[in-house]
Amino acid sequence: MESVQSVNQNMKNSSFNVGIIQPPDSYYKPVLYSHVQASRDFNRLDEDIYQSMKKYEGKDTRKTPKSVFVALGAAALAICYPIIKTALKK
């Protein structure tokens, strides 16, 4: 297996460390916040969000489909057909 060239050197299989205990490089240290600090941070972020939302102008993506205009045109033509027919006879 050692003679095969690996495409990614990070994926190269290393030898197994069976029976060897290795200490971790670092340990997780939880960060504790006070209720006052957490409330202050939340209120600051909440205010930032609402301030940016006031400046936001949304795009109008609700355009009327063309089929609605075609249907309205056909309905108007059907309603006005008798008037147009009598106007053309005279």
Rosetta blueprint (number, residue, H / E / L):
1 M L
2 E L
3 S L
4 V L
5 Q L
6 S L
7 V L
8 N L
9 Q H
10 N H
11 M H
12 K L
13 N L
14 S L
15 S L
16 F L
17 N L
18 V L
19 G L
20 I L
21 I L
22 Q L
23 P L
24 P L
25 D L
26 S L
27 Y L
28 Y L
29 K L
30 P L
31 V L
32 L L
33 Y L
34 S L
35 H H
36 V H
37 Q H
38 A H
39 S H
40 R H
41 D H
42 F H
43 N H
44 R H
45 L H
46 D H
47 E H
48 D H
49 I H
50 Y H
51 Q H
52 S H
53 M H
54 K H
55 K H
56 Y L
57 E L
58 G L
59 K L
60 D L
61 T L
62 R L
63 K L
64 T L
65 P L
66 K H
67 S H
68 V H
69 F H
70 V H
71 A H
72 L H
73 G H
74 A H
75 A H
76 A H
77 L H
78 A H
79 I H
80 C H
81 Y H
82 P H
83 I H
84 I H
85 K H
86 T H
87 A H
88 L H
89 K H
90 K L
